[in-house]
Amino acid sequence: MTTILKGYLLIIGLVSIVLGLAGMFATDFSWYSAFENIERGTSAANFVRTMSGVFVASGYVLIRFIFSSSKVQLGTVLIYLCSFMLLGKICGLFL
């Protein structure tokens, strides 16, 4: 892989992680205009937090793919996706 492509994928992975964590742990969604009308504790807020977990897991797997010398196994990817989705759902219960 070329250095430019690795740098581009690294930026995408980092942005995905940062925005996913912001979506999971923010108390309200007013920082993003498409979600500003979503109220806390609703099913829509829980869905946004769950999908934010997917963004965090995808960003992590992408960065791991760039810097890992071994193959990233499908089972490992699914474990990360499910784990961060559940973390997002848990955040939806408390935030």
C-alpha positions as a Markdown table, in Angstrom:
| # | Residue | x | y | z |
|---|---|---|---|---|
| 1 | Met | 0.0 | 0.0 | 0.0 |
| 2 | Thr | 1.3 | 3.4 | -0.8 |
| 3 | Thr | 2.0 | 6.0 | 1.9 |
| 4 | Ile | -0.6 | 8.4 | 0.6 |
| 5 | Leu | -3.3 | 5.8 | 0.7 |
| 6 | Lys | -2.3 | 4.7 | 4.2 |
| 7 | Gly | -2.3 | 8.3 | 5.4 |
| 8 | Tyr | -5.8 | 8.8 | 3.9 |
| 9 | Leu | -7.2 | 5.7 | 5.5 |
| 10 | Leu | -5.6 | 6.7 | 8.8 |
| 11 | Ile | -7.4 | 10.0 | 8.7 |
| 12 | Ile | -10.7 | 8.3 | 7.9 |
| 13 | Gly | -10.2 | 5.9 | 10.7 |
| 14 | Leu | -9.3 | 8.6 | 13.3 |
| 15 | Val | -12.3 | 10.8 | 12.2 |
| 16 | Ser | -14.6 | 7.8 | 12.5 |
| 17 | Ile | -13.4 | 7.0 | 16.0 |
| 18 | Val | -13.6 | 10.6 | 17.2 |
| 19 | Leu | -17.1 | 11.2 | 15.8 |
| 20 | Gly | -18.3 | 7.8 | 17.0 |
| 21 | Leu | -17.1 | 8.5 | 20.5 |
| 22 | Ala | -18.6 | 12.0 | 20.4 |
| 23 | Gly | -22.0 | 10.4 | 19.3 |
| 24 | Met | -21.8 | 7.8 | 22.0 |
| 25 | Phe | -20.9 | 9.9 | 25.0 |
| 26 | Ala | -22.4 | 13.3 | 24.2 |
| 27 | Thr | -25.4 | 14.2 | 26.4 |
| 28 | Asp | -27.2 | 15.9 | 23.5 |
| 29 | Phe | -26.9 | 15.9 | 19.7 |
| 30 | Ser | -27.1 | 19.6 | 19.1 |
| 31 | Trp | -23.5 | 19.6 | 17.7 |
| 32 | Tyr | -24.8 | 17.9 | 14.5 |
| 33 | Ser | -27.7 | 19.7 | 12.8 |
| 34 | Ala | -29.4 | 16.6 | 11.5 |
| 35 | Phe | -29.8 | 15.2 | 15.0 |
| 36 | Glu | -30.6 | 18.3 | 16.9 |
| 37 | Asn | -34.3 | 17.5 | 17.3 |
| 38 | Ile | -33.6 | 14.1 | 18.8 |
| 39 | Glu | -34.6 | 14.0 | 22.5 |
| 40 | Arg | -32.7 | 12.2 | 25.1 |
| 41 | Gly | -34.0 | 8.8 | 26.1 |
| 42 | Thr | -35.9 | 8.1 | 22.9 |
| 43 | Ser | -35.4 | 5.2 | 20.6 |
| 44 | Ala | -33.9 | 7.5 | 18.0 |
| 45 | Ala | -31.2 | 8.6 | 20.5 |
| 46 | Asn | -30.5 | 5.0 | 21.3 |
| 47 | Phe | -30.2 | 4.1 | 17.6 |
| 48 | Val | -27.8 | 7.0 | 17.0 |
| 49 | Arg | -25.6 | 5.8 | 19.9 |
| 50 | Thr | -25.6 | 2.3 | 18.6 |
| 51 | Met | -24.6 | 3.4 | 15.1 |
| 52 | Ser | -21.9 | 5.6 | 16.7 |
| 53 | Gly | -20.5 | 2.4 | 18.2 |
| 54 | Val | -20.3 | 0.9 | 14.7 |
| 55 | Phe | -18.3 | 4.0 | 13.6 |
| 56 | Val | -15.8 | 3.5 | 16.5 |
| 57 | Ala | -15.4 | -0.2 | 15.7 |
| 58 | Ser | -15.0 | 0.4 | 12.0 |
| 59 | Gly | -12.4 | 3.1 | 12.6 |
| 60 | Tyr | -10.5 | 0.9 | 14.9 |
| 61 | Val | -10.5 | -2.1 | 12.5 |
| 62 | Leu | -9.4 | 0.2 | 9.7 |
| 63 | Ile | -6.5 | 1.5 | 11.6 |
| 64 | Arg | -5.6 | -2.0 | 12.8 |
| 65 | Phe | -5.7 | -3.2 | 9.2 |
| 66 | Ile | -3.3 | -0.5 | 8.1 |
| 67 | Phe | -0.7 | -1.2 | 10.7 |
| 68 | Ser | -1.1 | -4.9 | 11.2 |
| 69 | Ser | 1.3 | -7.3 | 9.5 |
| 70 | Ser | -1.1 | -10.2 | 10.0 |
| 71 | Lys | -4.6 | -10.6 | 8.5 |
| 72 | Val | -7.5 | -9.2 | 10.5 |
| 73 | Gln | -9.9 | -12.2 | 11.1 |
| 74 | Leu | -13.6 | -11.9 | 10.3 |
| 75 | Gly | -14.5 | -13.1 | 13.8 |
| 76 | Thr | -12.4 | -10.4 | 15.4 |
| 77 | Val | -14.1 | -7.8 | 13.3 |
| 78 | Leu | -17.6 | -9.0 | 14.3 |
| 79 | Ile | -16.6 | -9.1 | 18.0 |
| 80 | Tyr | -15.4 | -5.5 | 17.8 |
| 81 | Leu | -18.6 | -4.4 | 16.0 |
| 82 | Cys | -20.9 | -6.1 | 18.4 |
| 83 | Ser | -18.9 | -5.0 | 21.5 |
| 84 | Phe | -19.0 | -1.3 | 20.5 |
| 85 | Met | -22.7 | -1.5 | 19.4 |
| 86 | Leu | -23.5 | -2.8 | 22.9 |
| 87 | Leu | -21.4 | -0.1 | 24.5 |
| 88 | Gly | -23.4 | 2.4 | 22.5 |
| 89 | Lys | -26.7 | 0.9 | 23.7 |
| 90 | Ile | -25.4 | 1.0 | 27.3 |
| 91 | Cys | -24.5 | 4.7 | 26.8 |
| 92 | Gly | -28.0 | 5.2 | 25.6 |
| 93 | Leu | -29.4 | 4.0 | 28.9 |
| 94 | Phe | -27.4 | 6.3 | 31.0 |
| 95 | Leu | -26.9 | 9.5 | 28.9 |
